Amino acid sequence: MMSKRSLNDLVRPNIAKLAPYSSARNEYSGHEAHVFLDANENPYNSPYNRYPDPLQTDLKAELSKIKNIPAANIFLGNGSDEAIDLVYRVFCRPQTDNVVAIEPTYGMYKVCADINDVEYRPVLLDEHYQMKVDAILAACDDHTKVIWICSPNNPTGNNMSTQGITSVLEHFDGIIVIDEAYSDFSSAPLFRHVVANYPHLIVLNTMSKAWGCAAIRLGMAFASEEIIDLFNKVKYPYNINLLTQRHALEALKNRAEVEKWVKLLLEERPKLIAAFRELPICQIVYPTDANFFLAKMKDAQSIYNYLVEKGIIVRNRTRVKLCKDCLRVTVGTKKENAELLAALRQYQK
């Protein structure tokens, strides 16, 4: 690896020089306005006639309290996928740079690499679905800008070793992205709380899982102010619409309800796993720290097709590396789980 790289060394030169779009609502500050004649909006049909806050100030203030992260260290995107794409757009030069990722993992890391014409280097997990730190670091070279780590990992469900992640943070001088989308279902330490200690660290989170708000498409990235500023410079000006911002603010008021949902899911998870292990058609249920688990079945494709005919949808992961004959099963309500189990108990090949 090359000598220690600064953030300026990692940013694409054209992005470092980029003059961002200046929205009308960013050009004044320090005054409460009540007449808006600046953005060529229709004056009728309030409040939907106005452009939303481009920096989501009120929403970030509330998230800051809940996540215990300064608002200046929060980026909000149209789902976590926007933040994933921005990592490539900010740091990776097409046809020149590369990224390294654990394998198997969340598919959008590779999709965004392909879209941005960036080489994607997968490194297989070991037989326990744990990351091989030495192999990950060995896959890096002077053009490696990013390492992707999902923990708890999708589709395997398990946490990556905290010690292993820390080792990557201490030995790689590029951008390290840790996707903590499922962290609310896990008791592992949260890496978003150490963002201040690692200036090249980006931690992702989402409103889609524990908060039950997948439909509103709101993802988060926690990072240094310098990285957040770069994301804000490159993102589309009004990336989070008013309806999403308002619904998210309402959802954040229901923290007790969300904690209740998580508690219910964590109570159902071991029951569903135990029932799966008793099924003759189930070979292995792998350890999980998420709201889903990976189960190795006898002929996953046939079982998947059978469940589809019953109107029950799980995820067939049999074509994913290290996941042959595996189904990924999300923990549902007691009723949904019971219906799934009843169908599987009746399955006959």
C-alpha positions, -999 to 999 in steps of 0.1 A, spaced: 0 0 0 10 36 -6 19 59 23 -9 73 44 -34 91 22 -53 122 33 -90 128 25 -79 152 -3 -58 123 -18 -89 101 -19 -114 126 -34 -118 126 -72 -100 158 -85 -131 170 -104 -152 166 -72 -126 185 -52 -130 214 -77 -167 211 -81 -188 242 -76 -221 228 -62 -255 239 -73 -267 267 -51 -304 264 -43 -325 295 -35 -331 284 0 -294 281 8 -286 317 -2 -300 335 29 -296 328 66 -301 344 99 -336 358 92 -371 343 95 -387 347 60 -424 347 53 -426 360 17 -409 336 -8 -404 351 -43 -370 335 -50 -375 301 -65 -402 305 -92 -426 284 -72 -464 285 -76 -477 306 -46 -508 283 -43 -513 248 -29 -494 253 3 -473 236 17 -466 213 -13 -458 243 -36 -425 249 -18 -392 232 -23 -382 211 8 -353 220 30 -323 209 10 -303 200 41 -332 186 62 -322 207 92 -352 199 115 -350 162 108 -312 160 114 -317 178 147 -341 151 159 -319 123 145 -289 138 163 -306 134 196 -317 98 190 -284 86 173 -262 106 197 -243 120 167 -239 158 159 -261 170 131 -231 181 112 -220 145 110 -252 133 94 -261 129 57 -296 119 47 -303 102 14 -330 87 -7 -325 53 10 -290 41 20 -285 34 -17 -280 71 -24 -252 73 1 -237 41 -14 -238 56 -49 -223 89 -36 -193 70 -22 -184 60 -58 -192 94 -73 -171 113 -47 -141 90 -43 -137 65 -72 -124 74 -107 -141 53 -134 -118 28 -151 -90 37 -127 -99 30 -90 -112 -1 -74 -131 -12 -42 -129 -43 -21 -159 -59 -4 -168 -90 16 -187 -117 -3 -215 -125 -1 -230 -92 9 -256 -65 0 -258 -64 -38 -260 -27 -43 -223 -22 -35 -215 -41 -67 -244 -26 -88 -232 9 -80 -196 -1 -88 -208 -13 -122 -228 18 -129 -199 40 -120 -174 18 -140 -153 10 -110 -136 -24 -105 -152 -44 -77 -131 -69 -58 -150 -94 -37 -133 -114 -10 -151 -145 2 -160 -149 38 -148 -180 57 -168 -211 66 -183 -192 95 -193 -163 74 -166 -141 90 -144 -117 71 -108 -127 64 -90 -95 73 -56 -105 58 -73 -115 25 -92 -82 24 -61 -61 29 -42 -82 4 -68 -75 -22 -61 -38 -19 -36 -18 -39 -27 18 -45 -59 23 -65 -82 8 -38 -104 37 -26 -130 19 -5 -136 -12 16 -173 -23 21 -183 -41 52 -220 -49 61 -225 -58 98 -249 -75 105 -243 -88 70 -269 -93 44 -277 -121 34 -258 -141 61 -274 -122 91 -243 -123 114 -222 -96 128 -187 -93 114 -160 -95 141 -156 -62 159 -119 -69 162 -117 -77 125 -134 -44 115 -112 -25 139 -81 -41 123 -93 -30 88 -99 6 102 -63 7 115 -45 -8 85 -63 6 55 -58 43 46 -88 46 22 -125 50 29 -141 23 50 -179 20 48 -197 0 75 -233 -7 67 -252 -9 100 -287 -12 85 -296 -41 108 -278 -29 139 -310 -22 159 -315 -60 161 -280 -66 174 -262 -60 207 -228 -55 191 -210 -21 196 -220 5 170 -193 19 148 -212 52 143 -201 61 178 -164 61 168 -167 81 136 -148 110 153 -118 86 158 -116 76 122 -117 104 97 -121 80 67 -150 60 82 -185 62 69 -213 43 88 -247 37 71 -281 33 87 -317 34 76 -353 40 85 -363 9 65 -357 -18 91 -363 -13 128 -383 19 122 -407 2 98 -404 30 72 -391 13 41 -417 31 19 -405 66 27 -369 59 15 -347 75 41 -311 64 46 -284 79 68 -247 82 66 -225 92 96 -191 105 89 -167 134 94 -179 169 86 -155 169 56 -171 138 41 -206 150 48 -198 183 31 -186 164 0 -218 143 -1 -239 175 2 -219 191 -26 -225 162 -50 -261 151 -41 -291 164 -60 -303 196 -44 -337 185 -30 -330 148 -25 -354 143 4 -389 154 -4 -412 171 21 -435 141 26 -405 120 36 -391 146 60 -425 151 77 -433 114 80 -398 107 94 -402 135 120 -435 119 131 -419 84 132 -391 97 154 -417 107 180 -428 70 183 -395 57 196 -412 36 223 -434 19 197 -403 11 176 -385 -4 206 -417 -25 212 -415 -37 175 -379 -47 179 -386 -65 211 -414 -85 195 -392 -94 165 -363 -105 188 -387 -127 208 -401 -143 176 -367 -148 160 -355 -177 182 -389 -194 181 -390 -193 143 -354 -205 141 -361 -234 165 -391 -244 145 -370 -243 112 -344 -266 128 -371 -292 134 -382 -293 97 -369 -324 79 -363 -302 48 -340 -278 67 -303 -287 70 -288 -257 88 -300 -224 103 -270 -200 105 -264 -177 135 -280 -143 130 -279 -108 146 -305 -93 123 -343 -95 117 -338 -124 93 -319 -156 91 -303 -178 64 -314 -214 63 -298 -241 42 -326 -263 28 -329 -295 8 -336 -281 -27 -342 -244 -19 -354 -237 -54 -382 -263 -52 -392 -251 -17 -392 -215 -29 -414 -222 -58 -438 -241 -36 -440 -212 -11 -447 -187 -40 -476 -209 -51 -489 -206 -15 -486 -168 -17 -457 -168 8 -425 -150 -4 -390 -156 11 -357 -148 -6 -340 -175 -26 -303 -170 -22 -291 -203 -38 -273 -186 -66 -253 -164 -42 -217 -175 -35 -215 -196 -3 -253 -197 -1 -262 -227 -22 -296 -241 -13 -302 -212 11 -333 -193 17 -333 -159 35 -363 -156 58 -374 -124 74 -390 -126 108 -426 -116 105 -456 -113 128 -466 -144 148 -494 -150 123 -471 -147 93 -445 -170 109 -471 -195 117 -485 -195 82 -449 -200 68 -442 -229 91 -476 -246 84 -469 -245 47 -434 -259 51 -446 -287 73 -470 -297 45 -443 -296 18 -437 -328 -1 -412 -331 -30 
